[in-house]
């Protein structure tokens, strides 16, 4: 038997960062995502976000590649949200790309709390600055020509 734990903090945003995920309806989206994660034999520890972006902390099953999972997640939720246009009238799609960072299990509670406190956190920092900090803290140089461009 193989043992793996692939704990990812994933962040993705709406197309053009449009605030399409209302507080009133975000629970519907989050429930849908939880179902998808469970169907992939993976574990969702926390989901949260703001009207323009979503954070996931999840344990991705070892049989899945992150890129395949994200492609399916974004494609499926895109279709589902367009079918639920009444709840998500401003949603026109997801932005290109995503950010995903792997963490040790000992970091889990810190990230769970970070995601749980997104609404408070974003009173003092914009999504663009938050995203920039994540990327730079993980050793990537940002090419401004492509940063948050759809």
C-alpha positions in Angstrom: 0.0 0.0 0.0 1.2 3.5 -0.8 0.9 6.4 1.6 0.7 10.0 0.3 -0.6 13.3 1.7 -0.8 16.0 -0.9 -2.0 19.0 1.0 -2.6 22.0 -1.3 -3.7 25.6 -0.7 -5.3 26.5 -4.0 -6.4 30.0 -5.0 -8.4 30.9 -8.1 -10.4 33.9 -9.2 -13.3 35.0 -11.3 -12.7 36.2 -14.8 -11.5 39.8 -14.7 -11.9 39.6 -10.9 -15.6 40.4 -11.2 -17.3 40.2 -7.7 -19.7 37.4 -8.8 -19.7 35.2 -5.7 -22.1 36.9 -3.3 -22.1 36.1 0.4 -25.8 35.0 0.0 -25.0 32.4 -2.6 -21.4 31.3 -1.9 -22.5 28.4 0.3 -24.2 26.9 -2.8 -20.9 27.0 -4.7 -18.9 25.7 -1.8 -21.3 22.7 -1.3 -21.0 21.9 -5.0 -17.2 22.0 -4.8 -17.2 19.8 -1.6 -19.2 17.2 -3.6 -16.7 17.3 -6.4 -13.8 16.9 -4.0 -15.5 13.9 -2.3 -16.2 12.3 -5.6 -12.5 12.4 -6.4 -11.7 10.6 -3.1 -10.0 13.7 -1.8 -10.5 15.7 1.3 -11.6 19.4 1.6 -10.5 20.8 4.9 -11.6 24.4 4.2 -13.1 26.5 1.5 -13.7 30.2 1.6 -13.1 33.4 -0.2 -14.4 36.7 -1.3 -16.8 37.8 -4.2 -13.9 37.6 -6.6 -11.8 34.6 -5.5 -11.9 31.2 -3.8 -9.4 29.5 -1.5 -9.3 25.7 -1.0 -7.3 23.7 1.4 -7.5 20.1 0.4 -5.8 16.8 0.4 -5.6 15.7 -3.2 -5.9 11.9 -3.8 -2.6 10.5 -5.1 -4.2 9.2 -8.3 -5.0 12.8 -9.4 -2.8 15.4 -11.0 -3.4 18.9 -9.7 -3.7 20.4 -13.2 -6.3 17.8 -14.2 -8.2 18.3 -11.0 -8.2 22.1 -11.4 -9.3 21.9 -15.1 -12.2 19.7 -14.1 -13.1 21.8 -11.1 -13.1 25.1 -13.0 -15.0 23.6 -16.0 -17.6 21.9 -13.9 -18.3 24.8 -11.6 -18.3 27.2 -14.6 -21.1 25.1 -16.2 -23.0 24.7 -12.9 -22.9 28.4 -12.1 -24.1 29.4 -15.5 -27.0 26.9 -15.0 -27.7 28.8 -11.7 -27.6 32.2 -13.3 -30.2 33.5 -10.9 -27.9 33.0 -8.0 -24.7 34.1 -9.9 -25.9 36.8 -12.3 -22.4 38.4 -12.6 -20.5 35.2 -13.1 -19.0 35.0 -16.6 -16.3 32.4 -16.0 -13.1 31.8 -14.1 -9.9 33.7 -14.7 -7.0 31.9 -16.4 -4.7 29.9 -14.2 -4.6 29.4 -10.4 -2.1 29.3 -7.7 -1.4 26.1 -5.7 1.0 25.7 -2.9 1.9 22.5 -1.0 2.1 22.5 2.7 3.0 20.2 5.6 0.3 18.7 7.7 1.6 20.8 10.6 0.6 23.9 8.7 -3.0 22.8 8.3 -4.7 24.6 11.1 -2.9 27.9 10.3 -4.2 27.7 6.7 -7.7 26.6 7.7 -7.9 29.7 10.0 -6.5 31.9 7.3 -9.2 30.8 4.8 -11.9 31.0 7.5 -10.9 34.7 8.1 -10.9 35.8 4.5 -13.5 38.5 4.9 -11.7 40.1 7.8 -8.3 39.7 6.1 -9.5 41.5 2.9 -10.5 44.6 4.9 -6.8 45.5 4.8 -5.4 43.9 1.7 -6.7 43.6 -1.9 -6.8 40.2 -3.7 -4.1 41.4 -6.1 -1.7 42.2 -3.3 -2.6 38.9 -1.5 -2.0 36.9 -4.6 1.3 38.7 -5.3 2.5 38.0 -1.8 1.7 34.3 -2.1 3.5 34.0 -5.4 6.6 36.0 -4.4 6.8 34.2 -1.0 7.0 30.9 -2.9 9.9 32.0 -5.0 8.3 33.1 -8.2 9.0 36.3 -10.1 5.9 37.9 -11.5 5.7 38.9 -15.1 3.5 42.0 -14.9 2.6 41.5 -18.6 0.5 38.4 -17.6 -0.2 39.0 -13.9 -4.0 38.7 -13.3 -4.8 39.1 -17.0 -7.6 37.1 -18.5 
